[in-house]
Amino acid sequence: MPNHKTVKIGFETSDDSAVVDLKDGTTIIQTVDFFTPVVDDPYYFGQIAAANALSDIYAMGGDPLFALNIVGFPINDLPKSILTKILQGGIDKAAEAGIPIVGGHSVDDKEPKYGMAVTGEIDKQKIWKNSEASSGDLIILTKALGTGIIASGIKKELVSKKNIEIAIASMSKLNKNAANILKQFNPSAVTDISGFGLLGHLKEVCENSNVTAEVEFSKLKFLPGVYSLANSGIIPGGTQRNYDYVKEFCEFNPTLSPLDHLLASDAQTSGGLLIALNEAETKKFLHAYREDSSIIGVMKPRSKKLINIV
């Protein structure tokens, strides 16, 4: 990439968003994300896609300002009412975030796709990166895992209505509240969990920070129904690819089964924040933010493997 002095963070370290200085001293943060439906209900698909796009802004400590829609839709094959519901879901989730959707772009596509390009602002003295975790930091995760497996189960009509509702609530939940509370503290590193799964995103943090993460598998929380689906063979292709990629960087305790390896690698949609925070502040953060957050491990000095799962 050409050397642009205004670009403070680009794609080199795989951070969640780009950060750029404007001439007036303002620092903006920008991201884009879109994907195909992960649930059957078009309205909730719109909400999930919007929450997912907004998450990258929150994961770096930014505040979203506005968004643009990105839409692919088979306009001649599906009723326009479905598109209307998708867009309404996005509008309502953006409203929850306190921002307008100011336009966008659509194309005729064989498979529906929806997402957003989101622009925000950020204090350049308080940017959360994925590259400054320190040995001794505790590792926090703010949402349960397993959305990839649940989404695959939904496609095969193997998920109960109750478990679908729980998964939708998790995926459509903004990381706004968690991020706002975290701003009271001084996290060493933050990212959000999405397509590369817990281990994929944690690998980036460890590699960029030159530390090793020790994760306690028993501390990982999974959405209801995930274990039974995985045991019945419902493993998404993305989850398998994630595991194939991270396994060389990971040391799994021999007591963990091959299925456990895949569960820890599950590809996520609109997952939680992954936070490295010192022990004293971790206790205060968890006291302030009680919604599904849990300590899943600790950062240690760099060793042979980037991640040890015990």
Steps between C-alpha positions, in 0.01 A plus 500: 500500500633849422620696801208728588585702809133547584443122535564412862384138477455310175477129427856400590425378855152364424334746736123523479472840331705761317590818687570820305581856607317787331657841436302664781643259759195274512577129491251275322461125516345297219403141428285295262341156530219304334396137461226258398208415736580306817136477614174452311323815621601791270442766766730331748754437225507877444550563871780245530684631193479856630619404849787309345612797290478740792701264720833584335459865603425410861789251508752780452344746744328712236154653484299443179369809321311370194475201269443409135309188398654231280238275339493209261151366421334284232241763420320287239494178703400605853223734619607858562337471841793281611747771404287755684518291818878457472549874462260575785702274726810696412324833553375399843840370612669818376244701695586298810864596440389862470604554138327560165533297183568765238493298179661196345527287191315193374555244224289222353654181644399134501533475878396769751785685665486788745736707709631848556793732460522686830684822573575619852730721700762406754736661749841424346651488848264221598494261205465135597725282286545126473876525547578618852399214731742436787599194700276483807196650329183303547300408190131592500228400254167683505271263307441127484644306205342265247310721256658330199382157610156639590465668158584173326248319718232754412554433129440130567195577722665335799484790748210557739306825487625595846865443409457697177361790701795487742750493213326791322503703822875441534589576138280810480628640830720805453843504661428865581433456871801276555724750319361800687568333834845389385586864427517552877806274505827453312485183291829382350337348193147464363346336195163349417430138415367439150574270208845381611356377829640536852833333426552680170451844651692412816787381281519848342512664843774267625707523184483879486564535875775235524326309780345156546140456611403224742129428456295280733259309279265441796458878532367540145126560486300358210146580390231245589485211256852542363643184657221274380519643146877456487471146634256421220750617240381857440835669441508792251763504230629831637554345841699212354710745296563707813627195684717388209659847507555546876596147604868555425500801734313319781587242763188310613491312829488125419180470704318718246325315218523580128145634535617740772766628260230582246271659756776741601555582131135561407452783250295772666255760377474820704690351793612666818802709589826321579683709759845488660486690829707505817369299795392789721299670227354170380320458832358851474395453137321172574325661794376781274419282198325181601349397165654162414857623552753249628872464557620231262874509556817698555781643289844356567852562367545383143569129475518246220127519420291816478202341678485224760151356561488317833 
